[in-house]
Amino acid sequence: MGRYTESVCRLCRREGIRLYLKGDRCYSDKCAIERRSYPPGEHGQSRRSKVSPYGQQLREKQKARRIYGVMERQFRNYFKKASKKQGVTGEILLQLLETRLDNLVYRLGIAPSRNAARQLVKHGHVVVNGRRADIPSYHVRPGDTISVRENSKKLDYIKEAVANRRRTEMQGWLSFDEKDMSGVLLQIPSREDIPVPVQEQLIVELYSK
């Protein structure tokens, strides 16, 4: 499966906001947005023309993809799945992305970034309802328990992430037991409870053309 291998700080600069792709670095003065708030490339600092409606839609889609760390085909499949469900398509799309296992490992504070969470899942450090789950896109359902595998609780990387987890805003639709290193998805979050700076309606308009 394809994956992005370049500097993720360029992605934040391109979108003009912090996407929190590098964990602790994003909270420090070393953040790329703090040092160079203009887009990457030789023309990044030059004046740019007004963005067209299509350009705005594209940017929102790219922003959402980069926040959750999914590739184009996978993102499009999420949209197709969301469009087949009853309800507001844009909100359902974000709910599907939020209930990915790697995202919830990040939201619980077990990992400092979604990319780090993806690696923990792939390497078998995470279990769901007592069973090993090594697929980052695994869909977590309300009531499911996500926890660190017993042998992995001793890893300094995970212990440090949990100790610093207060930097990640704890959402009301999640619960976490810091001592046991386990959390529960209490319910599917509503749009108001999903803290991502994305205008999902523009994404719906883009894919509906």
C-alpha positions in Angstrom: 0.0 0.0 0.0 1.3 3.5 -0.9 2.3 5.9 1.9 3.7 9.4 2.2 7.4 9.4 2.8 8.4 13.0 2.6 8.5 15.6 5.5 5.1 15.8 7.1 5.9 19.4 8.2 5.5 20.4 4.6 1.9 19.1 4.8 1.1 21.4 7.7 2.7 24.4 5.9 0.7 23.6 2.7 -2.6 23.6 4.6 -1.6 26.6 6.7 -2.5 25.0 10.1 -1.1 22.6 12.6 -2.2 19.0 11.6 -0.3 17.6 14.7 1.5 15.0 12.6 4.8 14.9 14.6 3.6 14.6 18.2 5.5 16.7 20.7 7.3 18.8 18.1 3.9 20.3 17.1 3.5 21.7 20.6 7.0 23.4 20.6 8.5 26.4 19.0 10.1 24.0 16.5 6.8 23.6 14.8 7.0 24.4 11.1 4.0 26.7 11.2 5.7 28.8 13.9 9.0 29.0 11.9 7.7 29.2 8.3 4.0 29.9 8.1 4.0 30.2 4.3 3.4 27.2 1.9 6.5 25.1 0.8 8.2 25.6 -2.5 10.1 28.4 -4.2 6.8 30.4 -4.8 5.5 29.8 -1.3 6.1 33.4 -0.1 4.8 35.1 -3.3 1.3 36.4 -3.5 -1.2 33.8 -4.7 -4.4 34.4 -6.7 -7.8 33.9 -5.1 -8.6 30.2 -4.6 -11.5 29.0 -6.8 -14.5 27.0 -5.3 -13.0 23.8 -6.6 -9.6 24.7 -5.1 -11.3 25.2 -1.7 -13.1 21.9 -2.0 -9.8 20.2 -2.9 -8.0 21.7 0.0 -10.6 20.6 2.5 -10.4 17.0 1.2 -6.6 17.1 1.3 -6.6 18.5 4.8 -8.9 15.7 6.0 -6.8 13.0 4.3 -3.6 14.3 5.9 -5.1 14.7 9.4 -6.2 11.1 9.4 -3.3 9.7 7.4 -5.3 7.9 4.7 -4.5 7.6 1.0 -6.8 8.9 -1.8 -8.4 5.5 -2.7 -9.1 4.7 0.9 -10.6 8.1 1.6 -12.8 7.8 -1.4 -14.0 4.4 -0.2 -14.9 6.0 3.2 -16.9 8.6 1.3 -18.8 6.0 -0.7 -19.6 4.1 2.5 -20.8 7.3 4.2 -23.0 8.3 1.3 -24.9 5.0 1.5 -25.8 5.5 5.1 -28.8 7.5 6.3 -27.9 10.9 7.8 -25.6 13.8 7.0 -22.9 12.4 4.7 -20.1 14.7 5.8 -20.7 14.0 9.5 -20.8 10.2 8.8 -17.6 10.5 6.9 -15.8 12.0 9.9 -17.4 9.5 12.2 -16.0 6.6 10.1 -12.5 8.2 10.2 -12.7 8.9 13.9 -13.6 5.3 14.8 -10.5 3.9 13.0 -8.4 2.0 15.5 -5.2 4.1 14.9 -7.1 7.4 15.4 -8.6 6.2 18.7 -5.2 5.0 19.9 -4.0 8.6 19.3 -7.2 10.1 20.8 -6.7 8.1 24.0 -3.1 9.4 24.3 -1.4 6.0 23.9 0.6 7.4 21.0 1.8 11.1 20.4 0.6 11.2 16.8 -1.7 9.2 14.4 1.4 8.0 12.5 2.9 6.7 15.8 -0.4 5.1 16.7 -0.5 3.4 13.3 3.0 1.9 13.9 1.9 0.6 17.4 -1.1 -1.1 15.9 0.9 -2.6 13.0 3.5 -4.0 15.4 0.9 -5.7 17.6 1.1 -3.6 20.7 -2.7 -2.9 20.8 -5.5 -5.3 21.6 -9.3 -4.7 21.2 -11.6 -6.6 23.6 -8.6 -8.7 24.6 -7.7 -9.8 21.1 -4.7 -8.6 19.1 -5.7 -6.1 16.4 -2.9 -5.1 14.0 -5.0 -3.4 11.3 -4.9 0.4 11.7 -8.2 0.9 9.8 -10.0 -1.6 12.1 -13.5 -0.2 12.8 -14.1 0.2 16.5 -17.7 0.0 17.8 -19.2 1.6 20.9 -18.4 -0.5 23.9 -15.2 -1.9 22.5 -12.2 -1.7 24.8 -8.8 -0.7 23.4 -5.8 -1.4 25.5 -2.0 -1.9 25.4 -0.8 -5.5 25.2 0.5 -6.6 28.6 4.1 -7.1 27.5 4.1 -3.7 25.7 3.1 -1.7 28.8 6.8 -1.8 29.9 8.0 0.0 26.8 9.4 3.5 27.6 7.9 5.0 24.4 4.4 4.0 25.4 4.8 5.0 29.0 6.1 8.4 28.0 3.2 8.9 25.6 0.7 8.1 28.3 2.5 10.3 30.8 2.2 13.2 28.3 -1.3 12.4 27.2 -2.8 15.5 28.7 -1.6 17.4 25.7 -4.2 15.5 23.7 -7.6 16.7 24.5 -9.7 13.9 26.0 -13.0 13.6 24.3 -16.2 13.1 26.2 -17.1 10.1 24.0 -14.0 8.2 25.2 -12.9 7.0 28.6 -9.4 6.1 29.6 -7.8 4.2 32.6 -4.2 5.5 32.8 -3.1 2.8 35.3 -4.4 0.0 33.1 -3.6 1.7 29.8 -7.0 0.9 28.4 -9.8 3.0 27.0 -13.4 2.5 25.8 -15.3 4.0 23.0 -18.5 5.1 24.8 -20.4 6.3 21.8 -20.1 7.5 18.2 -19.2 11.2 18.4 -21.5 13.9 16.9 -19.9 16.5 14.6 -19.8 19.0 17.5 -17.6 16.5 19.4 -15.1 15.9 16.6 -12.3 18.5 17.0 -11.0 18.7 13.4 -10.8 22.0 11.4 -12.4 20.6 8.3 -15.4 21.9 6.3 -16.8 18.5 5.4 -19.6 19.9 3.3 -17.0 21.0 0.8 -15.7 17.5 0.6 -19.2 16.2 -0.1 -19.6 18.8 -2.9 -16.3 17.8 -4.4 -17.1 14.1 -4.6 -20.7 14.7 -5.7 -19.7 16.3 -9.0 
